[in-house]
Amino acid sequence: MGETRDVRLIHGRYRLLDRIGRGGMGEVWRARDESLGRHVAVKCLKPLGQQRDPSFMRVLRERFRREARVAAGLQHRGITVVHDFGEYEGILYLVMELLEGKNLSQLLEENRHHPLAVDDVVDVAEQIAAALAYTHEQDIVHRDLKPANIVRLTDGTAKICDFGIARLGHDIGFTARLTGTGIAMGTPHYMSPEQIGGTQVDERSDLYSLGCVLYEIATGAPPFDLDDAWAVLVGHRDTEPEPPRSHRPDLPAYVDRIILDLLAKEPDERPRDAREVGRRIAAGRTGYVPTVRAAQIVPYPATQVVRSPQPRHEPRNPQEPRLPSWTRGMTTGHKATGGSGLRVTPPDSAAGLSGEWIPRPAGPATTGPDPAERPAPAPELLASLLSRHHAGLSLGRAGRWAEAGEVHRAVAAAREGALGPDHPDTLASRYEAAFSLSRTGRATDALREYRRVVEGRARVLGAEHPDTLGARQEVAYVLGKLGRHPEAHQAYTEVLAARERAMGPDHPDTLRCRHNLAFNLSRLGRLEESYRMASQVAQARARVLGPDHPDTLVTRCEVGYTLGQLGRWSDALQTYREVAAARAETLGPAHPDTLAARYEVGIGLGRLGRSAEALVLYRDLIDDRTRVSGPDNPETLRARHGLGVNLGRLARWEEALAEARDVRAIRERVLGPDHVDTLVSRREVAVGLGWLGRWRDALIEYRGVADARERVLGETHPDTLASRNDEAHCLEQLGRGAEATELYGRVAAQRRRG
């Protein structure tokens, strides 16, 4: 293509100044139209190598010219103007108006993935609906509507970009060709079910994509916010999205309804056309009066992992995905985080117009320790196992940990047979299986699996490789869950030393390990050391990540916990209040992390004897938890437990006992009779019975809790021994002193042994 200076001047007219965007099919450059003396945007499609056959190239050029003429003929305030098009040295290009503004992808990213203000959501929705109505009335479908293709100008105008480009790719079979190289056309987070199924696409597909865009700018995340394309596509096809208002309570009901109607699985169930969408928005806007300032609406932080929707239907067997063949190997592409939009990047004068267009590989090639002795597994088998691995990850994100564990264990066994026991993919599956076991309360089984992963990674990668250290840190965590805190302390200390050597003291992974070590120190009763370390980690995280970063605030919560354990409840209460305020500002008042900090504020109030204030707080918290998560959610039940405890502190024991029994019954049903939270509620029932003088009934409950803890945790676990002490106290109250003395002695001996 000649010298760089020649490359940057197309047909002697358009001088490319700097690249401002790169996407799946091309690059966008800011350029100067030398003939008219104005700045424009030039979109260049990928250079097409000699491997393209001539017939394919003829079809491509003809379809490009046809689509470019269609795009140039669109004249609407909400659509980017196309000035010119052509081909230069094998590169197809479009010349468009240069927009002064930012696309929705950039706006969300700059806002740290907080949703847009309600008024902005409504305004964008109304403008884009009008633009789509105009194009649909001319029988033109966009096919790739997403946040990166919608630009908000500085004057508030919203414009759709890239009409015809996605259609071009679809109609000439470009999608299949590119997907074969690992590059996916379109973005799965915004694709309609009919696009996914490969069936007839019309303007109602654009309406579905509009619903995905509006969902994201209204809540901060797309409706199916998952990390692998297969799971995203299955979500669009089979799963009903959670209502946007479940994430954003201040969102007007009419906006919530419009978005859900746009996201209907069947095209016939969506609004009839874009005009109808615009009419519904206008009608709803006239009846909507904001109740809070837009700046207060920040439910999603940049680092939050958004909970994936719960499917209403069981997903199809992940071993037999019934998606079109073109989806295999597909990547998720970019969510609304910049990526394929008009993000400004530094000029790249040395690379010519586009540099080399080399598809990003799926990952580094890995082999087992003796690949020559093992026949190479079929690519189809590896692809199937990778798909099943991702399906397991998706089940975990949906909270279905038991099913996720089954998938990961099966994939681990299959990968071991195909690749060997120490292959990184085999160990990755074992790691996920261990994580699922830990989440389902099977800590002993999880520990065994994590140790196998540590041993395998140490052999293949080395004892201090980051992946090995990650598994070693999980071993320490599970040891802590098992109450084996001295062993956990030793493991954390060794991992921390290795992380500090390899990464430095302020690396986020190092700080995470130090946080866990501080937590474990408090469980060892070394409270002053725990407090000092947690305080140091909080300061370091504030310096490295920022004072309001979620990780910083998590460590500050640990500082508050340790202050409480040291009896410094006034300081603990102040810390928790500061964390709650910071989370409300950063995450939003209804975010689960904010509600968790408010719960700890209630703990502090109760411990300071301010139970009347605690009652008010817990009642408000229960209302918020119920609205956000439902009445049976474990965190809602935890708030109700706190309410019951403070009713008891105010000597309102009949009410306290009724609350404890109600919470216990729900926890038994939802969590199981031996779950730690269920046993805490059962103990609270016993406390209420004792205060009401019903010691025989209390003894039954105390003994039942002690037996269950001994069965689950072991006879020397601190919680088990505490329950046996409760049982002995109850025996004393019943006048059975000899039995009580004998039990106290046995507990003391077991504590020494433990």
N, C-alpha and C positions, 0 to 999 in steps of 0.2 A: 504493500500500500504506500510505499514511498517514505519520505522523511516525515517526522512527527509534525513539522509545521504544515506539510501538505495535507496530512490526515485530518488536521483540525479545521480545514476549510473545505466544505462540501459544495461541489459544483461552483466554486468561486463565489458563493453567496453567503452560506451559513458558517460563521466562524465559531467553533466549539470553544467555550471559555473554561468551564469546569463542570465535572460530573456531579449531579445533585441527586441521583438515585440509581438503584440497580435492582432489577427484579428477575422473575423467572424467565422472561423472554427477551429482555433487553436492558439498555441503560438509558437514562435521561440526562441530558446535558443542558446547562444554561448556555445560550449561544446568542450571537449578534447577527441580525439580518443586515448584511452590508448594503443591500440594495435600498432598503427602506429606513435604515438607521434606527432599528428598534431591537429590543431584546426579546428573544423567543425561547421556548423550550423545544429541544429536538430529542425525539425518542428513536433510538436505533435498535432494530431487532438484531438478534445474535448473528455474528458472521457465520455463514453457511459454508462448510468445507467442501472439498471436491468429492467427498464420499456421497453427496446427495446426487441421485440420478437425475438426468436432464428432465425427464417427465415430471418428477416431483418438483423440480425448480420451476418449471413452467406453471404448474398448478399453484404453487406458492405465490409467485409473482402476480398471477392473475387475481387470485383471491385477495391478496394484499391491496392491489389497486382498487378492486371493487369495494372492499370494506373501508379503505381510506376515503373513497368518494362519498360513501354513505356517512362516515363520521364528519367529513367536511361540510356535508349538507345540513347537519343539525344546527339549528339556530335557536338556542334557549338560554335564558339567564343562568340556569342550573347545570349547563353542560359546557365542558371545556371546548373552546373554539379550535378547530384544525385549519391552519392556513395553507399547508402545502404537504406534499409527499413525494417520494421518489426512491431511486436506488443509486447508490454510489459505491463502486468497487466491491460489489457483492453484498453491500449492507443496505437493507431496506430501512427507510426512516420516515417519520412523521414530524412535521413542524407545527407546534401548537402555541397558543398564547402562554406566556410566562405568568404564572399565578403568584401573587404576593400573599402568602398565607401559609398555613400548615394543614397537612391532612389529619384526619381524625386519629390515625395511628400515632402520629407525633404528639397531638394534643394529649392523648391518654398517657403516653410515655412521660411527657414533660410534667404532667400532673401526678406522677408517681402511680399511675394506674388507678387513681381515684376516678370515679365516674364524673361525667360532666354535670354542670348545674341543670336542674330540671328545666328551666326556661330554654337553655341551649339544646337539650335533648329534643324538646318539642319543636323548636325552631328548625333544627336540622331535619327532623322527621318530616315536617310540612314541606320544606323546600325540596328535599330529595323525592318525596312522593309526587310533587308537581313535575319535576324533571322526568321521572319515570313515566308518568302519565303521558307526557308529550312524546317520548320515544316509543312507548308501547302503541300509541295510536298510529304510529307510522310503521308498525310491525317490526320494530327493532328491539332485540333483547340484549342486555349487557352481558350476562353469563358469568361475570366475575366481580360482582359488587362486594366490596369489603372496605374497612376503614381506610386502608392505604389508598383507595381509589376515590375517596371523597375529600375534597379540599375545602377548608373553611378560610375564606379570604379575610383580610384585616377589617373589611367593612361588614362582616357577618354573613356575606353570601356563601352558600354551600354549592359546590360544583362537582359533578361526576366526571371522572377521567376515564380514558382507555376504552371508550366505546369501539367495538369492532375487533379489538385485539384478541380477547378470549374467544370470540366467535370464529375468528380466523383460525386459531389453533384447533378448535373443535372440528370445523368443517373440512379441513385438509388432513385430518388424522395426525396433526402435529402432537397432540396430547399423548397418543400411544407411543410415538417415536421418542418423545422426551422422557416419558415415564420409564421407558426401557433403559435409559441412561441414569436413572436415579433422580431425575428432576420432575417434580409433580406440577402439572398445570392446575391452576386454581389453588384455592386455599381451603382445606377440608373444614375449617372452623365456620365457613360461611356458605357451604354448598348445600343445595336442596336435596331432599331424598330422591327426586327423579334424576338429578344430575348423577348422584351416586349410583343409582340403579341402571344408568345408561338408557333410560326411556326418553320419550319425547319431552323436550324442554320448551316452555313458552314463557310469556311475561310473568306468570305466577311463580316461576322459579326466582326471578328477580325480587318478587315480593318476599319470598322466604329469606333470601339473602339480606334484604332490608331489615327483616325482623331480627336476624342475627346481629347486624350492625347496631341497631337500636338497643338490643339487649345489652351489648357490650358497653356502649357509651352511657347507658343508664345505670349499670351495676358495676362496671369495672372489669368484667370478664365475659367472654362469649358463653353461649348457653351450654356448650359441652367443652369444658376447659380441661382437656386431657392431653397427655404428652405424646401419645402415639396415634398415627393416622387411623389405624384400624379401629381403635376405640372411639375416636371422634366420629368416624363414618357410621359405626353401629349406633352411636348416640343419636345422630340425626335420623337414622332410619327407624329405630325401635323405641327410643326413650322419650317420654314426655318431659319437656324442660320444667325446671322449678319456676314458679311465678317470679318475675323480677322483683316484686314487692317483698318477697321473702328475704331478699338481700338488701332492699332499699325501701324501707317502710314509708318514706315520705313521697315516693313516686305516686303521682295521681292514679287513681283506679282505672281511668279511661285509657291512660298510656299503657298500663299493665295489660289490659284486655286487648288492646290493638296489637301489642307485640306478640302475645300468645296466639292470637288469631292468625297473624302472619306466619307463625311457626307451626301451623297445622301440617301434619304429615301428608295429608291428601290435598292436592292442589285445589280441588273443588270446595274444600272447607275453609280456604283462605278468603280474604276480602275479594270481591268480584274483580276489582282493578285498582290501580293506583289512585284514580280519582276518588274512589270510595274511601281509601285510606286518608286522603287529604281532607275530605268532608268530615270524617269522624274526628280527625285531629282538630279541625277548626271548631266543630261543635263542642268538643271537650274543653278546648282552650277557653271558651267564653265563660264556662262555669267553674274554672279553676282559679283559686286564690292561694298563693304560696303561704305556708304557715311558718317556715323557717328560712333563714338566709342561705343562699346556695353555698356559701363558703363553709357552712357547717356540715355539708353532706359529703363525707369522705369514708364510706364503708370499707374500701379495699386499699391496703397499702401495696407498695411496689413489690414487697417480698412475700406477700401472703400467698399461700397455696389455697385456692378456692375449692371448697368441697364439691365433688362432682355430684350430679343429680342422681337420685335413686330411681332405677328403672321401675316402671309399672309392669313391665313384662319381663320374664326371664330372658336373658340374651341367648342367642343361638350358641351351640357348642363351639367354644373357641378353637377346638381342633378341626372343625369343619366350617370355616368361614364361608358364608354364602354371599359374599360381595363380588362385584364384577372382577374379572381377571386383571383389569387395568389398575386396580387399587393395590395390587401386590407390590411390596417394596416402596410404596408411597410414603413420603415423609409428611409431617404435619404442615410444613411450610411456616409462614410467619403468621402469628396472631397479630393483634394490633399493637405491635411494639416497634414500629418503624420499618425495619426490614426492606420491604419492597416499595416503599413510598418515595417521597421527594426529599429525603433527609439530605442536608448539605454535607458533602464530604470534601476533604482537601483535593485540589487538582492533582491529577496523576499524569503529568506530561510525559513521563518516561515510558508509559505503557501503551502509547498510541491511543486509538479510539476505544478499544475495549480490552486490550490484553488478551490472554488466553482464556477461552471459555471452557474450563475443565470442571466437570461435575464433581461435587464434593463426595468422597467415598463414604460408604455407610459406616465405616470404622476401621481401625487398624486390623490387618490380618493377624490372626492368632493361631497358634498351633499347640498341640500337646507336647509333653516332654520328649516323646519319641515318635514323631509323626511318620517316620519311614516304616515303622512296624504296624501302623494302623491304616487300613484302607480308607481312602478319602470318602467321607460321607456324601451322599447325593445332595446337590444344592437344594432340591425340593424339600428334603427332610430338614435341612438347616433353616430354610425359610419358614417351614411350618412350625418348627420349634421356636423360632424368634417371634412369630405371630402369637403363639400360645403364651410365651413369656410376657409379651405386652398385655395380653388378655388378663393374665394374673395380676399385673401391675394395676390395670384398670379396676379389677375387682377390689383390690386393696384400697384404691382411692375412693371407691364407693362405700368403704367401710365393711365390705363382705370378706372379712379376713379368713374365716374358715375355708371358704371356697377358694380364695386366693392361694392359701397354703396348699390345698390339694393340687391346684394347677402347677405351682412351682415345684412341688415334690415330684410330680410326674415328669415335668420337663427336665428336672435335674437328673432323674434316672435315665431318661432317654439321651440326654446330652452326654452323660458319663459313658453310655454304651457306644455312642457315635464318636466322641471326641476324646474321651479319657477323663479320669477323676480329677486331674489337676488343670484341665483346660480352663482358661478364664471364664468362658461362658458357663461351663458346668458349675464353677464356684459362684458365679453371679446368681444362678438359680438357687443354689444352696443358701446363699446369703438371704435372698428374698423369702425362702421357705422358713428360715430361722426367724426373720422379722415377723412373718405372719404368726408363727408359733408364739412369739413374745406378745403380740397384740391379742391373742386369744387366751392369755393366762397360762400357757404351757411353758413356763420359764425354764424348767429343767430340760425339756426337749430342745428348746431354743438354744440353751447353753451348749448342748452336745453338738448341734449343727454349726453354731458359730465357731466352735473350736476346730471342727473339721475344715471350715473355710480358712481359718487362721493358719492351720498347718499346711494346707495346699498352697495358699498364697505365699507363705514364707518360703516354701520350696521353689516356687516358680519365679516370684517377684523379689523376694528378700524380706527379712523380718521388719524392715523399716520403710518399705514401700508404702505410699499413702493408702492404697487399697488394703494392704495388710493391717496397717494401723487403724483403719476404719473398722475392720472386723474385730480387732483386739479391743477397741473401745466399746463395741457392742457387748463383748464378753464381760467387760467390767460393769456395764449397765445392768445386764441380766443378773450378775452376781449380787448387785445391790438389791434388785427386785426380790431375790431369794433370801435377803437378810444376811448375806455373807459379806458384810461390809468391810472387814479386814482384808479379805481377798480382793474385793473390788478396789480398795484403796491402793493395794500393791499394783494392780493392773493399770489403774489410771495413772499412777506415778510413773510407771515405765513408759506408757504411751506418751505422756506429757513430755518427758525428757527427750524422747525420740522426735516428737513434733517440734520442740524448741530447737533442736539441733538442725533439723531439715528445713524448717519454715520460718523460724524466728519466733520471738515471744508474742508478737502482736498479730500473727496470722489468724484469720477467723477460726480455722480448725484448731489451732493451739488454744485460743480463748474458749472455744467450746469445750475442750477437754478440761481446762482449768475450772470452768463453770461446773462441770460434772463432778470434779474432784471436790470442789467446795461443798456441793450438795451432799456428797458422801461423807465428808468430814462431819457435817452436822448430824448425820445418822450414827456416827461413831461417838457422838457426845462431845466432840472436840469443837465446841461452839465458837470460842474466841478465834481459833484458827480458821474455821469456816467463814466467820464474819469478815475477817481481814482479807481472805482470798476472794470472797464474793465482791467485796468493796473494790478491790484492785481490778477484778475482771470488769465490773461495771464501769469503772473509770476508763479502762483501756478500750472497751467497746464503744463508749461515748466518744472517745478520741478517734477511733478508727472508723466506726460505722455511723456515728452521730448519736446525740443524746436521746432522740425519740425513735431510734431504730428498734424494731421488735425484739431483737436479741439483747440489746442493751436493757430494755424494759423487763425482759425475762430475768436477767441477772439481778436487776434491782428488786424484783419480787423475791428472789432468793435472799437478798440482803434483808428485806422485811421479815421473811420467815425466821431467819436466824436471830434477828433482833427480838422477835417474839419469844423464841426459845430461851433467850437470855433474860427474859422478863422485862425487856425495855419496850413495853407495849405502846407507849406514847410515840416513841421513835418509829416503831413498826407501823403504827396507824398513819403517821405522817408520810412515810415512804409509800405505803399502798395508795394513799390518796393522790400523791403526785403521779404515780404510775397510772392510776385510773384516769386522771385528767389528761395526761399525755396520750394515752391510748384513745380516749374519746376524741381528742383533737386530730390525731393522726389516722385512726381507723374508723372512727364514728362511734356514737354513743351506744349503738346496738350490736357492735361487733363482739363475737364471743370472748376475745381477749379482754376487751373493756369490761364486760360483765364479770369475767373471772377476777379482775382486780377489785371490782366493787364487792364481790363476795368476801375477799380478804379484808376489805375495809370493815365489813360486818363482823368478821372474826375479831378484829382489833377492838371494835366498840364493845362487843360482848366481854372480852377479857378485861377491859377497863371498867366494867360495871355499868356501862351505858346501854343496857339491854333495851330500854324503851326506844332509843335511837336505832338500835340494831333491828328491832322489829319493823320499824318504818322502812328501813333500807331493804330488808329481806322481802317484804311484801311487794315493794316496787320491783325488786330484782326478779321475783317469781313471775310477776306479770310480764316483764320483758323477756325472760327466758321462755315462758310459755308461748309468747307471740313469735319469737324467733325460731325456737327449736321444738316446741310441742310440750305437752304436759308430762310425757313419760321419758323425756330426755334425761340422761344421768345428771346433767348440770342443773336442770330444773329441779330435780329431786334433791340435789345437794343444797340448793337454796332453801327448799322446804325443810330439810333437816336442820339447817341453821336457824330457821324460824322456830322450830320445835324446841331446840336447845335454849333459845332465849326466852321462850314462854316458860320453860322450867326455871330459869334463873329469876324470873319474876314471880315464882311460886304459883304459876297458873298451870298446875300439874295435870288436871283433867284434860285441858286443851293440848298440853304438851304430849300426853300419852296418846290422845287421838291422832295427832299429827304424826307421831312416830310410827304408830301402827299402820296408818295409811301409806306412808312412804315405804315402810318395810314390805307391805303387800305388793306395791308396784315394783319395787326393786327385785323381789323374788321372782316375779313374773317376767320382768324385762332382762335382768342380769343373772338370775339364778340364785338358789338358796345359799350357796357358799361363797358368793362374790364378796369381796372385801367391803363394799358399800352396803350390801345387804346385812352383813354381820354388824356393821356399825349401827345401822338402824335397829337391829334386833337388841343390841346392847342398850340403845336409848330407850327402847320399850321397857327393858329390865330396870333402868334407872327410874323411869316414871312410876313403875309398879312399886319399887322400894320406897320412894318418897310418899306414896299413898298408903304405905303400911302393908302392902300385899306381898310380903316377903317370900311366901311359898311359891307364888306365881313367878316372882322375880328370880328365885333360885333356878327354876326350870329354864328360864331364858338365859341366865348367865352361864349355866352349865352347857346348854346347847351351843352358845357362842364359843366357849372354850373347847368343846369337843370338835367343832367344825374347824377352828383355827389350828388345832393340833393335827387334824387330818390333812389340812391343806398346806400348812406352813411348817409343821414339825413341833415336837413338844418343847424345844428350847428356844423357839422364836420369841422375841420380846412381846409381840402381840398376844401370843398364846399364854405366856406367863402372866401378862396383865389380866387376861380374862380369868385365869385360875385364882389370882388374887381377889378379883371381884366375887368369884364363887365362894372363896373363904370368908370374905366379909359378910356375905349374905348368910352363911352358916352361923356366924357370930350373932347376927341379928335374930336368928331363929333359936338362939340358946344352945346351939350344938357346938360348944367351945372346943371339945376334944377333937372333933372332925376338922374344925377350922384350924387348930394348931398344927395338926398333922399335915394339912394341905399347905399351910404357910411354909412349913419346913421343907416339904417336897419342892415347892416353887423355888425356895432359896438354893437348894442343892442343884436344881436344874439350871438356875441362872449362873451359878459358879461353873458348872460344867459347860454351859453354852458360851 
